[in-house]
Amino acid sequence: MRARDVMTRDVVWVRGDHLVSDAAALLTEHGFAVLPVVDEVERVLGVISLSDARRAVGDPTAPVWSVMSSPAVVASTEADLSEVVRLLLDHQVRSVPVTACGTARVLVGMLSRGDLLRLTVRPDEVLVAAIQRRLDDYAGRGWWRVEVEGGAVTVTGEFTDEAERRVVTALVHTVPGVRLAEVVHRTPAPRCAGGRG
């Protein structure tokens, strides 16, 4: 699983010339550990935390660039989650900006320890809904039945061939929190006109 599969895409950011007081208000309002600081084309220049903002106490006109931490620790969208965990631990940070692979640090998301923790504690019902939605998007409602117990997924239903069964298995594994998946073919029922295929 990659950073792009888990990251938060709707990112709140500030520019270097914004006021520190405005950044502090955003941090407090949203409960973020840090905000990414970007330039005019959304390249990551640094990050600002509440502890950074405290350095500007008493100067209401201080710009973010004057107190931000730079350079920022960033992860690529293609970074394996184990690499991201190592980054967070090695640099003792709670979240990192995620930048588009192959670009000059253009911001596309944020990834926090909380995002990673949620992968390990997703309730089975949430997984059922997420997997069912993915399968319904692929083939239409009602072709397969999903059951989850302790992160172990069983999908039962009719498959046109072994290739389709492998596609469904792969789709199930794209949902964060899935430990293992068993995809079981049941005896085909007559198909209605207008179905998939």
N, C-alpha and C positions, 0 to 999 in steps of 0.2 A: 504494500500500500504506500502511496506517495503523499507528499505534503498537499498536493492539489486535491486529493480525495477528501481531506479532512478540514482544510483551512476555512476560515470565515471569509467570504468574498465581499461582503458589504462592509468596507473598511472606513472608519472615521480617521481622518488624517489632518495635519496642519502643515502650513508652509513655514519656512524659516523666518519670514518677515511678519508672521502673525504675532500677536502679543502673548507673552507667557501667561498672563492672567486668563486669557481666553482658552488657552490649552489646559490650564489647571481646572477651569470650569468644566470642560469636556471630559477630562479624566475623572473628575468627581461625579458628574452626572451619569456617566456610563459605567463607572466602576472598573475602568481599564487599568492595567498595570502600566502600560506605556501607550503613547500615540506615535505612529511613524511621522517623521518630518520629511516632506517631499519638495522637489523643485517644481518649476512650471510644467514639466512634462511627466510629473509623477515618479521621478527617480528618487529612491530612498537616500536621503542625506544623513539621517540620524534618527534618534528616538528621543522623546521627552517623557519623563516620569514626574510624579508629584515631588519626589526628592530633588529632581533637577529644578523644578519650578520654584521650590523653596529658596533656591539660591538667589532668586530675583525679588524676594520679599522687600518691599519698600520702594521698588522702582516699577510703577504701573505701566511704563512705556517700554519695558525691556522686551526685545524681540526673542522669539523662540531660539534662533540660531545662537544666541549668546549663552544659553545654558544647556542646550541639547547634548546628549551623549553621541559622539561621532568618532569613528564610523560605526554604524549600527551592525549588529550581528544579524544576518539575514539567512533565510533558507530558500533554495530554489524550489519551484513547483515540482520538479522531478526528484527531489531529495526523498530517499526512503525514510519512513518514520523513525527507524532506529537512528539515523543520522541526526534527525531533528531532536530527538531525546538527548543525544550526546551533546548537541549544541546548547540546549537549555541547561543541562547539568554543568558542562564545562565552563560556561560563561555566567552561571548562576543568575539566569534571567527567567522570567515567568512566561514571556511570549516573544515571538520574533516576527518581523515582517517577512512575507513570502514574495519573492520576485519572479517574474516571468523568465523561464529558461532561455538562455541565449540572448538576453537583452542586457542593457546597462543598468541593472538594478531597478527596473520599473515595477512599482508596487502593484500586486494583484490580489493580495490577501494577508491575513494575519493567522498565526497558529499559536495557541496557548497550551499550557499544561492542562488546563481544564478541557480543551478540545480532545487531547489525547486520553485523558481520564475517562471521558464519556464513551470512548470506544470500548472500554472494558466493562462498563456497567450498564449497557443498554438493556432494558427489560425485554423479555421475550416477545411481549405484545407489540412493542415498538418495532422489533425486527420483523415480525410477521407482516405488519402493515407496510413497512418499507420494501420488503421483498415482494409482497403481493402487488404493490403499485408498480414496481419495476417489471414484473412479469406481465401484468395487464397492459402496460405501455407497449411491451414487445409483441404480444399476440392477441390482445383483447381479453375482456373480462371472462373468467370462468373456465379457462382451459386447464389450469393447474391449481392444486390445493397446497397451501403452505402450512407447516407446523414447525414450531421451534421449542426446544427444551434445553435450557442452559447454553444457548448460543449454537446448539447443534440443529441444523435445518433439515427437514424432510419435505421434498416436493413430490407429490403424486399426481399423475394425470396421463394423458395420451400424448405421445410424441410421434411425429411423422417418420422419424428415423433416428439413428444413433447420433448423427450430426446435430440435430435439434436438441437432443437430450444434453449433449456437451455444451451447446450454446446456453441452455437454461442453467446448467451447473456453473458456467462462467459468470452469468449475470448475477446469480445468487452470491457468488464470492466478491462481487463489486460492492456489496452493502457492508459498511463498517460494522464490526461486532460479530460477524459470522465466524464461528470456529471451524466447522466442517459442514459439508452438505451431502446429502444422499438424494439422488433424483431417481424416482421409481416409476417405471412404465406400468400402467394398468391396462386391462383389456380395452381396446378401442370401442367406443360407442359410435353409432351412426352419426356422421357429421351433417350439420345443417348447411344449407346453401348460404353463401355470403360470409363464411368463416375465414380464418386465416389460411394462407397458402394460395 
